[in-house]
């Protein structure tokens, strides 16, 4: 129904040129009205021009089942408009008020072990609850009718972080919806029983009413049922998204609609590629992970947003100015890191930079989560950095509206493989699909090339190199597309435990890696996962962990690396088979980063891919390109916050230091005019 891509109406500066949106979640209901005017004054000082409003305000907007209170929202909307600040207005349905859960406890979600989750936090509702939907959609309708013509309104914000805390619900409502979903997917019970392999453990179903969600069982449940339930759960949230979207599209068709996704390494529950037809522009929430590869993971997630948005501009709806509050230890960001993080998203296509939240709360669960205005107030280092970032975005205004230029190299992130390998009763439970994809992304960055992050249904043939690590679930149609791409010139790389099952999680018999056996020119009879702490050594001195395999090679398949010790000493560890104009590489173990980068460099070189800029130290920066009408904008983002980075003499600097050596949190943007 929605037509991606319709970005919110552009704003312009004093010179009439388009500007970045800059702002935050704003929760004025947490503050007395005398604070509101100060907020607007500080927003203007910081260059803030948009806020997300009303996200958790249902209880304030509808104090009881029969009463409404819009006066406060009318007031703040008018004040923001008078101050030149636009509003991304939320539908306020993320957290139902206590009166609703008290009157209708049947809307509360149920855990796998049968425990009912109570109100008192947030997102305490079932995605499939008809009672919740009735009340929530009445609220959406009331908001849409009241504010559809308000001059401050530039976007509708559907719910908030759908599935963040309620992605999986095992209630009776979910059971009924799951059965309907299964009937739509399989048509009849014979087909379902075959797909689920119910001859195993006497699980044969003779009536759809016998099917329940994969609740807690004495022994582990059916793996295809588990995979289908994760598919269903993602679809159930998408169906709710559609319900709100339809109301907004009918009542307020002139205002663009979005829902903030959570494309990040610690949120695997939703397959966002399948949701893209249900928003008009992509928006994303991302919080820096406390890991050694944090900046690479940020870039990885932002790159996935870029491809999900079809390389058109998207919206960074939330990230943090400094410390978050939900981890065991929450240190603040160091000076420079806030701007670096924000501009990394811009480098990957974001035309809006927003934070959670505007003013730091003094009460509630998020009172120690950083904000644009901290507890210390405007006279603080953090707020001065906020003002400085607003000025930087003004300098970068020529970038606004430009599109992300696709790379020559891509890494595949597949949610179904992520879900299928996040199960018990596998050869190893130490495998992590996202972790493997990120490791290869990082290794490819070391070569200096730009790297996209795509899904398995994207156009893989458009790339010189496609790396699909741990691509476990491979339907026949996907295997055929990959084979065709390789013969046409793509260089394909995959790894251990890939191509093992079809879309029904059935093992592709005849020797592994089933779906790719002929393409790769290798055959594996038996897996050999490694325990934590175990390792093998390869002939280039690389250390292999997690997995190793005895590879039998077809005639013509080359050995790229061999095992130097362990159970398969002397046998191939990594191989390449040339097919048509391309090649297929198989890697049977997880190599430590330096050696993985060396292998990635060999593959990139063989494919004829190249870096867009010569750097004194290739791979020391993340590189992206945004393409405008008259010029390209080349972003250089250092990967190490601790070290100085040598970039050499650069020409056409639009933003950033002009010195040949930059600090680890500096971002440099170059402007390159198009050849006439």
Secondary structure, 3 states (H helix, E strand, C coil): CCCCCCCCCCCECCCCCECCEEEEEECHHHCCHHHHHHHHHHHHHHCCCEEEECCCCHHHHCCECCECCCHHHHHHHHHHHHCCCEEEEECCCCCCCHHHHHHCHHHCCECCCCCECCCCCCCCCCCCCHHHHHHHHHHHHHHHHHHCCCCCEEEEECCCCCCCCCCCCCCHHHHHHHHHHHHHHHCCHHHHHHHHCCCHHHCCCCCHHHCCCCCCCCCCCCHHHHHHHHHHHHHHHHHHHHHHHHHHHHHCCCCEEECEECCCCCCCCCCHHHHHHHCCCCEEECCCCCCCCHHHHHHHHHHHHHHHCCCCCEEEEECCCCCCCCCCCCCCCCCCHHHHHHHHHHHCCEEEEEECCCECCCCCCCCCCCCCECCCCCCCHHHHHHHHHHHHHHHHHHHCCCEECCCCEEEECCHHHHHHCCCCCCCCCCCCHHHHHHHHHHHHHCCCCCEEEECCCCCHHHCCEEEECCCCECCHHHHHHHHHHHHHCCEEEEECCCCCECCCCCECCCCECHHHHHHHCEEECCEEECCCCCCEEECCCCEEECEEECCEECCCCEEEEEECCCCCCCCEEEEEEEECCEEEEEECCEECHHHHHHHHHHHHHHHCCCCCCCCCCCCCEEEEEEECCCEEEEEEEECCCCCCEECCCCCCEEECCCCCEECCCCEEEEEEECCC
